[in-house]
Amino acid sequence: MEIGILAWLVFGIVSAFVARKKGRSGCGWFFLGVLLGPFGLLLAFSVSSRKAPAVTPAQARPLKKCPSCGEQLIPQEAARCVNCEAKASRPRTTSPGLSAEFWTCPRCGASNSKKLYVCSNCGDSQE
């Protein structure tokens, strides 16, 4: 009798472990494994995985380190670090048709004089 109860508990534990590896609820699958025994274990092995597919390098966005905290990797086009909220520096660009006395705002694309440190259109700074 005790061996039978122990066996059903083992079925529940193994079912929960297999389900957790597949991204499913371990607690729910433990009870299902105890309730159904070997059938619950077979069911845990046969269900599909809920894990998200891996991101391919073509889909990944280029990242850079935060210039302030240096800890967090942030997207290159980010304006602020999600960790320290510091402004992320963005490279200054010039429009191809304009002289070097102008810079193009990376946020809105407006052309601004080099004398201006903030965009005349959106108010974003050069850095």
C-alpha positions in Angstrom: 0.0 0.0 0.0 2.7 2.5 1.0 4.8 1.6 -2.1 1.7 2.4 -4.3 1.3 5.8 -2.7 5.0 6.5 -3.1 4.9 5.5 -6.8 2.0 7.8 -7.5 3.8 10.7 -5.8 6.9 9.9 -7.9 4.7 10.0 -11.0 3.4 13.5 -9.9 7.0 14.8 -9.2 8.3 13.6 -12.5 5.3 14.9 -14.4 5.8 18.3 -12.7 9.5 18.3 -13.6 8.8 17.5 -17.3 6.1 20.1 -17.5 8.3 22.8 -16.0 11.0 22.1 -18.5 8.4 22.6 -21.3 7.2 26.0 -19.8 4.0 24.6 -18.2 2.7 24.8 -14.6 4.6 22.5 -12.4 2.0 22.5 -9.6 -0.9 21.7 -11.9 1.0 18.9 -13.6 2.1 17.5 -10.2 -1.6 17.0 -9.2 -2.4 15.7 -12.6 0.5 13.2 -12.4 -0.6 12.1 -8.9 -4.2 11.7 -10.1 -3.5 9.9 -13.3 -0.2 8.1 -12.4 1.7 6.7 -15.3 -0.9 8.2 -17.7 -0.3 11.6 -16.4 3.5 11.1 -16.9 2.9 10.0 -20.5 0.6 13.0 -21.0 3.4 15.4 -19.6 5.9 14.0 -22.1 3.4 14.3 -25.0 2.3 18.0 -24.6 3.9 20.6 -26.7 6.4 23.2 -25.3 5.1 26.7 -24.4 8.6 28.3 -24.6 8.9 31.2 -27.0 11.0 30.5 -30.1 14.5 31.7 -30.1 15.2 35.0 -31.8 17.3 34.7 -34.9 20.2 37.1 -35.4 18.4 38.7 -38.3 15.5 39.7 -36.0 17.7 40.9 -33.1 18.2 44.6 -32.7 21.8 45.9 -32.3 22.5 46.8 -28.7 25.0 49.1 -26.9 26.1 49.6 -23.3 24.6 52.5 -21.3 27.2 55.3 -21.2 26.2 56.2 -17.6 25.8 52.9 -15.7 27.6 50.6 -18.2 25.6 47.7 -16.9 22.5 47.6 -19.1 22.5 46.7 -22.8 20.0 49.0 -24.5 19.0 49.3 -28.2 21.2 51.6 -30.2 18.2 53.9 -31.1 17.1 54.2 -27.4 17.0 57.8 -26.0 17.2 56.7 -22.3 18.6 53.7 -20.4 15.9 51.6 -18.8 18.1 50.9 -15.8 19.4 54.3 -14.7 17.1 56.6 -16.8 20.2 58.5 -18.0 20.1 60.0 -21.5 21.8 57.7 -24.0 24.1 59.4 -26.3 23.2 59.2 -30.0 25.6 60.0 -32.8 25.1 63.3 -34.5 24.3 63.0 -38.1 24.4 65.4 -41.0 22.0 65.3 -43.9 23.7 64.5 -47.2 22.4 67.6 -49.0 23.3 70.1 -46.2 26.7 71.6 -45.3 28.6 70.7 -42.2 27.1 73.7 -40.4 23.9 71.8 -39.8 23.0 68.6 -37.9 20.0 66.3 -38.3 17.9 65.5 -35.3 18.0 61.7 -34.8 14.5 61.8 -33.2 12.5 63.8 -35.8 14.8 64.3 -38.7 14.7 68.1 -38.7 17.8 70.1 -39.9 19.3 72.4 -37.2 22.1 74.9 -37.1 25.3 73.7 -35.3 24.8 76.7 -33.0 21.7 75.1 -31.6 22.1 72.4 -29.0 18.5 71.3 -29.0 16.3 70.6 -32.0 14.2 73.5 -33.1 11.3 71.1 -34.1 11.0 68.6 -31.2 13.4 70.0 -28.4 15.6 66.9 -28.3 19.2 67.6 -27.6 22.2 66.7 -29.9 23.6 64.1 -27.5 
